């Protein structure tokens, strides 16, 4: 008899646990949506910064390349 009671108790606990999980999941999803939204916002900000950084880098590279090309052209002209 004792054994059965324990079984029943276990099942009840499991069911409660499942319900709890379900509620938690819903709550989690809402949280995740909020987080995703925040993350997207952060990513956008980051993205902007990165792009600016990249543009800056690219500009520097281009300037470097132009300088190189000019030097090459000058050398060619001299020869």
C-alpha positions as CSV (number, residue, x, y, z in Angstrom):
1,X,0.0,0.0,0.0
2,X,2.8,2.3,0.9
3,X,4.3,1.6,-2.4
4,X,1.2,2.7,-4.3
5,X,0.9,5.9,-2.3
6,X,4.5,6.7,-3.3
7,X,3.7,6.0,-6.9
8,X,0.7,8.3,-6.8
9,X,2.6,11.0,-5.1
10,X,5.3,10.7,-7.7
11,X,2.9,11.0,-10.5
12,X,1.3,14.0,-9.0
13,X,4.6,15.6,-8.6
14,X,5.5,14.9,-12.2
15,X,2.3,16.4,-13.4
16,X,2.7,19.4,-11.3
17,X,6.2,19.6,-12.6
18,X,5.0,19.4,-16.2
19,X,2.5,22.1,-15.7
20,X,5.1,24.2,-14.0
21,X,7.4,23.6,-16.9
22,X,4.8,24.6,-19.4
23,X,4.2,27.8,-17.6
24,X,7.8,28.4,-17.3
25,X,8.2,27.8,-21.0
26,X,5.6,30.3,-21.9
27,X,7.3,32.7,-19.6
28,X,10.6,31.8,-21.0
29,X,9.4,32.5,-24.6
30,X,8.2,35.9,-23.6
31,X,11.5,36.5,-22.0
32,X,13.3,35.3,-25.0
33,X,11.3,37.5,-27.3
34,X,12.2,40.4,-25.1
35,X,15.8,39.3,-25.1
36,X,15.9,38.8,-28.8
37,X,14.5,42.2,-29.2
38,X,17.2,43.6,-27.0
39,X,19.9,41.6,-28.7
40,X,18.7,42.8,-32.1
41,X,18.9,46.3,-30.9
42,X,22.4,45.7,-29.5
43,X,23.4,44.0,-32.7
44,X,22.2,46.9,-34.7
45,X,24.1,49.3,-32.6
46,X,27.2,47.0,-32.8
47,X,26.6,46.6,-36.5
48,X,26.6,50.4,-36.9
49,X,29.8,50.7,-35.0
50,X,31.4,47.8,-36.9
51,X,30.4,49.3,-40.2
52,X,31.8,52.6,-39.3
53,X,35.0,50.9,-38.2
54,X,35.0,48.9,-41.4
55,X,34.4,51.9,-43.5
56,X,37.2,53.7,-41.7
57,X,39.5,50.7,-42.3
58,X,38.5,50.5,-45.9
59,X,39.1,54.2,-46.5
60,X,42.5,53.8,-45.0
61,X,43.2,50.8,-47.1
62,X,42.0,52.6,-50.2
63,X,44.2,55.6,-49.5
64,X,47.1,53.2,-49.0
65,X,46.4,51.5,-52.3
66,X,46.0,54.8,-54.1
67,X,49.4,55.9,-52.7
68,X,50.9,52.7,-53.8
69,X,49.4,53.0,-57.3
70,X,50.7,56.6,-57.6
71,X,54.1,55.5,-56.6
72,X,54.0,52.7,-59.2
73,X,52.8,55.1,-61.9
74,X,55.6,57.5,-61.1
75,X,58.1,54.7,-61.3
76,X,56.7,53.6,-64.7
77,X,56.8,57.2,-66.0
78,X,60.4,57.6,-64.9
79,X,61.4,54.4,-66.7
